[in-house]
Amino acid sequence: FIHFYAGICSALKLTVPSHTVHGIEGQPLHLSVDYNFNATASEIQIIWLFERSRSDPKYLLGSVNQRVVPDLEYQNKFTLLPPNASLRINPLQLNDEGNYIVKVNVRGNGTIAASQKIQVAVDVPVTKPTVHTEPSSGVVEYIGNITLKCSVDRGTRVAYQWMKNGKHLHAGPNYTFS
């Protein structure tokens, strides 16, 4: 006789954003995480960790059956939003940029676990640009050159684009860019 044993597959599925999540410095950021499983659970544990490049992951907070245990160092900054595993960061700061790791353990007949990584980038709003003119008078008679220098005090991922009468300027005999 040949016996076939049907193994019960206890799958745990974690759903997280598949792209880098961008947040704004000083604002709250919500990392949305959903999970589902097809087993009977006596305990559900959620753990959040944070890792910056070339550093060990830090424990942020965790929960067992919706009772949250924060790391005291971060207890006012990170919030777990049961019943799902979503995390709220408030306020978001530049040094919060990195990878956030969520791990869910479900104990029933046995223990099943799943973890996912979410990459977070922190954007700093661009301040109003200032433009300096050389020569400072801005007056050039016929053959002289004028230099316009544009700068911003703060901001991430800044891109500069010069325009004249609403149209983009391109490098050529009359314009050079650096």
C-alpha positions in Angstrom: 0.0 0.0 0.0 1.2 3.5 -0.7 0.1 6.3 1.6 -0.1 9.9 0.6 0.1 12.5 3.3 -1.5 15.9 2.4 0.7 18.5 4.1 -1.2 21.5 5.3 0.5 24.6 3.8 0.2 27.4 6.3 1.0 30.4 4.2 1.6 33.9 5.7 1.5 36.7 3.2 2.8 40.2 3.9 1.9 43.1 1.6 4.2 46.1 1.6 4.9 49.0 -0.8 7.0 47.6 -3.7 8.8 50.9 -4.4 10.8 53.3 -2.3 8.5 55.3 -0.1 9.3 59.1 -0.1 8.4 61.2 2.9 8.9 64.9 3.7 11.2 66.0 6.5 9.2 67.1 9.5 6.0 65.4 8.3 4.5 62.1 9.5 5.0 59.1 7.3 2.8 56.0 7.2 4.3 52.7 6.1 1.3 50.5 5.1 1.6 46.8 5.8 -1.1 44.2 5.6 -0.8 40.5 6.4 -3.1 37.5 6.1 -2.7 33.8 6.8 -4.8 30.6 6.5 -4.0 29.1 9.9 -5.6 29.2 13.3 -3.6 31.7 15.4 -3.1 31.7 19.2 -0.5 34.5 19.0 0.4 37.1 16.5 3.7 38.9 16.9 4.8 42.0 14.9 8.3 43.3 15.0 9.7 46.5 13.3 13.5 47.0 12.8 15.4 49.8 11.1 18.7 49.6 9.3 20.9 52.3 7.8 23.5 51.2 5.3 26.5 49.4 6.9 24.9 49.3 10.4 23.1 46.6 12.4 19.3 46.7 12.4 17.8 48.5 15.4 14.7 47.3 17.2 12.0 50.0 17.0 8.9 48.3 18.5 6.9 45.1 18.6 3.6 43.7 19.6 2.1 40.4 20.7 -1.7 40.1 20.2 -2.0 43.9 19.6 -0.2 44.8 22.9 2.6 47.1 21.7 6.1 47.1 23.4 8.1 50.1 22.2 11.8 50.6 22.5 11.9 53.3 25.2 14.4 55.4 23.1 11.9 55.7 20.3 8.5 55.3 22.0 7.2 58.7 21.0 8.4 58.6 17.4 7.1 55.3 16.1 3.5 54.0 16.4 2.2 50.6 15.4 -1.3 50.7 14.0 -3.0 47.3 14.9 -4.8 45.2 13.7 -2.6 45.5 10.6 1.2 45.8 10.9 1.5 49.4 9.6 4.0 51.8 11.1 3.7 55.6 11.6 6.8 57.7 11.9 6.3 61.1 13.3 8.1 63.4 12.7 10.2 62.1 9.8 13.8 63.3 10.0 16.8 63.0 7.6 18.4 60.3 9.7 15.2 58.1 9.3 16.3 57.4 5.7 17.0 53.7 5.2 15.4 50.3 5.3 12.5 49.4 7.6 12.0 45.6 8.2 8.7 44.2 9.4 8.5 40.7 10.7 5.2 38.8 11.5 5.2 35.6 13.5 2.0 33.6 13.8 1.8 30.8 16.3 -0.9 28.2 16.0 -0.2 24.5 15.4 3.4 25.5 14.7 4.9 28.9 14.0 4.9 30.6 10.6 6.9 33.7 9.9 7.4 36.2 7.1 9.3 39.4 6.8 9.6 42.3 4.3 11.8 45.3 3.8 10.6 48.8 2.9 13.0 51.4 1.6 12.3 55.0 2.8 13.8 58.2 1.3 13.5 61.5 3.1 12.9 64.6 1.0 13.7 68.1 2.2 11.5 70.7 0.6 13.4 73.1 -1.7 13.7 76.7 -0.4 13.0 79.7 -2.6 15.9 80.1 -5.0 18.1 83.2 -5.1 19.6 84.6 -8.3 22.8 86.7 -8.3 23.9 88.7 -11.3 27.4 89.5 -12.5 28.0 92.3 -13.2 25.7 93.3 -10.4 24.2 96.2 -12.5 22.7 93.6 -14.9 23.5 96.0 -17.7 25.6 94.8 -20.6 26.1 96.9 -23.7 26.0 95.0 -27.0 29.0 92.6 -26.6 29.6 91.9 -22.9 28.6 88.8 -21.0 26.3 88.5 -18.1 26.3 85.6 -15.5 23.3 84.6 -13.6 23.9 82.3 -10.6 21.0 80.5 -9.0 21.2 78.7 -5.6 18.9 77.3 -2.9 19.7 77.1 0.9 18.0 73.7 1.5 16.5 70.9 -0.5 17.0 67.3 -1.7 17.1 66.2 -5.3 17.3 69.8 -6.6 17.1 70.2 -10.4 17.7 73.6 -12.1 16.0 74.7 -15.3 16.5 78.1 -16.9 13.7 79.6 -18.9 13.2 82.8 -21.0 9.6 84.0 -21.7 8.2 80.6 -20.4 10.4 78.6 -22.8 13.3 76.3 -21.7 16.8 77.6 -22.6 19.3 75.3 -24.2 23.1 75.6 -24.5 24.2 77.2 -27.7 26.2 80.2 -29.0 24.3 82.6 -26.7 23.9 80.5 -23.5 26.3 78.3 -21.6 25.4 76.4 -18.4 27.5 75.1 -15.5 
